[in-house]
Amino acid sequence: MIILSISDVTVTIAVLKPTPILGGFGKPLILGSSAAGKDFKNYSDIAAVLVDYATTTEEYKAAAATFAQKNPPAEIAIVSRRTGTTPEALVDILPKLFLKDWHFLISTSTLVTDITTIGDAIEADKSRQYFFRTSVQADLTAILVKKYTRTYGFYHIAAEVAKYPEAAWVGAVGSLPVGSVTWKGWTLVGIAPLDITATELAAIHALGANTYVTKSGTDVTSDGKAVSGDFIDLIHSQDFVVFSVQYAVQDLFNQAQAALSKIPYDNRGIAQIESAVRTVLQRAYLQGMIAVDEDGVPLFNTTFPPRSQMDAAQIAARNYPDGQFDFVPAGAVHTAAIRGTIKFA
């Protein structure tokens, strides 16, 4: 993932939920803590992590769970918050971390106060996703009231929580092409399933959390939802589209300058901007984010009014404010109901 801290492009996206009818985005950051603290640093494998973090440290354990999966990320980052002399508060370090290159946050802390502090910051920033773990259902109850859409809980017994199941989950799924997969139904290396009934599983889901169970003889993640009930892959796809559109249009501006040219404020320039946006949406469709209609046509649209419809003040200010796009997410099938009939004749 590339950080665009300064840009001439603003992208906003609204998720329009249907009214009921009657009838690289894969990079994890591990946030730990220690007396002396350690600066933000990237690591390409677990051997590199061992240089800075002993096997007994929580940072190492989280990194090991991440790298142990079948589809591990090419790179992770780790930072250790200073807790000794002149300690760093979570609320102070988080804004600095949002300026760094990562997408998924994993914290070594399971304190509910730390989880909500991080969750609040993640929700306010609107560009990252946070995975936490817990073995305390009462903590899930406290977190549920926050209705986080970018914060995802992983419930398990204490012994398995110590193995960082949420880090394993990010390691297994996070680096795959955005939109190509859902977060439900993944087998995690090194994590044992939770032995519970269907009723107990439903209770965990009702608390806004996910867990790890056995279905049809296979150990899998039980769901793929945020605390709010939104799907993780939908939020991930939304982030991908917003960032990619912003990057593509800013790159269009940059390339024009590099070529000693400009984007003219007329229908030619507007068409260039629209083309950049449509290229992103086409890529999103190819990665599985966007649905198709009955004829196989991707369900996305762009609307970029011509210069003649622009306000004179906007033209004078060299600002084009009215470009729009929309798309229908492809989603995924998570459950099914199938009826059968036995016939004797």
Secondary structure in CASP SS format (residue, H / E / C, confidence):
PFRMAT SS
TARGET T0000
AUTHOR 0000-0000-0000
METHOD secondary structure of the structure
MODEL  1
M C 1.00
I C 1.00
I C 1.00
L C 1.00
S C 1.00
I C 1.00
S C 1.00
D C 1.00
V C 1.00
T C 1.00
V C 1.00
T C 1.00
I C 1.00
A C 1.00
V C 1.00
L C 1.00
K C 1.00
P C 1.00
T C 1.00
P C 1.00
I C 1.00
L C 1.00
G C 1.00
G C 1.00
F C 1.00
G C 1.00
K C 1.00
P E 1.00
L E 1.00
I E 1.00
L E 1.00
G E 1.00
S E 1.00
S E 1.00
A C 1.00
A C 1.00
G C 1.00
K E 1.00
D E 1.00
F E 1.00
K E 1.00
N E 1.00
Y E 1.00
S C 1.00
D C 1.00
I H 1.00
A H 1.00
A H 1.00
V H 1.00
L H 1.00
V H 1.00
D H 1.00
Y C 1.00
A C 1.00
T C 1.00
T C 1.00
T C 1.00
E H 1.00
E H 1.00
Y H 1.00
K H 1.00
A H 1.00
A H 1.00
A H 1.00
A H 1.00
T H 1.00
F H 1.00
A C 1.00
Q C 1.00
K C 1.00
N C 1.00
P C 1.00
P C 1.00
A C 1.00
E C 1.00
I E 1.00
A E 1.00
I E 1.00
V E 1.00
S E 1.00
R E 1.00
R E 1.00
T C 1.00
G C 1.00
T C 1.00
T C 1.00
P C 1.00
E C 1.00
A C 1.00
L H 1.00
V H 1.00
D H 1.00
I H 1.00
L H 1.00
P H 1.00
K H 1.00
L H 1.00
F C 1.00
L C 1.00
K C 1.00
D C 1.00
W C 1.00
H C 1.00
F E 1.00
L E 1.00
I E 1.00
S E 1.00
T C 1.00
S C 1.00
T C 1.00
L C 1.00
V H 1.00
T H 1.00
D H 1.00
I H 1.00
T H 1.00
T H 1.00
I H 1.00
G H 1.00
D H 1.00
A H 1.00
I H 1.00
E H 1.00
A H 1.00
D H 1.00
K C 1.00
S C 1.00
R C 1.00
Q E 1.00
Y E 1.00
F E 1.00
F E 1.00
R E 1.00
T E 1.00
S C 1.00
V C 1.00
Q H 1.00
A H 1.00
D H 1.00
L H 1.00
T H 1.00
A H 1.00
I H 1.00
L H 1.00
V C 1.00
K C 1.00
K C 1.00
Y C 1.00
T C 1.00
R C 1.00
T E 1.00
Y E 1.00
G E 1.00
F E 1.00
Y E 1.00
H C 1.00
I C 1.00
A H 1.00
A H 1.00
E H 1.00
V H 1.00
A C 1.00
K C 1.00
Y C 1.00
P H 1.00
E H 1.00
A H 1.00
A H 1.00
W H 1.00
V H 1.00
G H 1.00
A H 1.00
V H 1.00
G C 1.00
S C 1.00
L C 1.00
P C 1.00
V C 1.00
G C 1.00
S C 1.00
V C 1.00
T C 1.00
W C 1.00
K C 1.00
G C 1.00
W C 1.00
T C 1.00
L C 1.00
V C 1.00
G C 1.00
I C 1.00
A C 1.00
P C 1.00
L C 1.00
D C 1.00
I C 1.00
T C 1.00
A H 1.00
T H 1.00
E H 1.00
L H 1.00
A H 1.00
A H 1.00
I H 1.00
H H 1.00
A H 1.00
L C 1.00
G C 1.00
A E 1.00
N E 1.00
T C 1.00
Y E 1.00
V E 1.00
T E 1.00
K E 1.00
S C 1.00
G C 1.00
T E 1.00
D E 1.00
V E 1.00
T E 1.00
S C 1.00
D C 1.00
G C 1.00
K E 1.00
A C 1.00
V C 1.00
S C 1.00
G C 1.00
D C 1.00
F E 1.00
I H 1.00
D H 1.00
L H 1.00
I H 1.00
H H 1.00
S H 1.00
Q H 1.00
D H 1.00
F H 1.00
V H 1.00
V H 1.00
F H 1.00
S H 1.00
V H 1.00
Q H 1.00
Y H 1.00
A H 1.00
V H 1.00
Q H 1.00
D H 1.00
L H 1.00
F H 1.00
N H 1.00
Q H 1.00
A H 1.00
Q H 1.00
A H 1.00
A C 1.00
L C 1.00
S C 1.00
K C 1.00
I C 1.00
P C 1.00
Y C 1.00
D C 1.00
N H 1.00
R H 1.00
G H 1.00
I H 1.00
A H 1.00
Q H 1.00
I H 1.00
E H 1.00
S H 1.00
A H 1.00
V H 1.00
R H 1.00
T H 1.00
V H 1.00
L H 1.00
Q H 1.00
R H 1.00
A H 1.00
Y H 1.00
L H 1.00
Q C 1.00
G C 1.00
M C 1.00
I E 1.00
A C 1.00
V E 1.00
D C 1.00
E C 1.00
D C 1.00
G C 1.00
V C 1.00
P E 1.00
L C 1.00
F E 1.00
N E 1.00
T E 1.00
T E 1.00
F C 1.00
P C 1.00
P C 1.00
R H 1.00
S H 1.00
Q H 1.00
M C 1.00
D C 1.00
A H 1.00
A H 1.00
Q H 1.00
I H 1.00
A H 1.00
A H 1.00
R C 1.00
N C 1.00
Y C 1.00
P C 1.00
D C 1.00
G C 1.00
Q E 1.00
F E 1.00
D E 1.00
F E 1.00
V C 1.00
P E 1.00
A C 1.00
G C 1.00
A C 1.00
V C 1.00
H C 1.00
T C 1.00
A C 1.00
A C 1.00
I C 1.00
R C 1.00
G C 1.00
T C 1.00
I C 1.00
K C 1.00
F C 1.00
A C 1.00
END
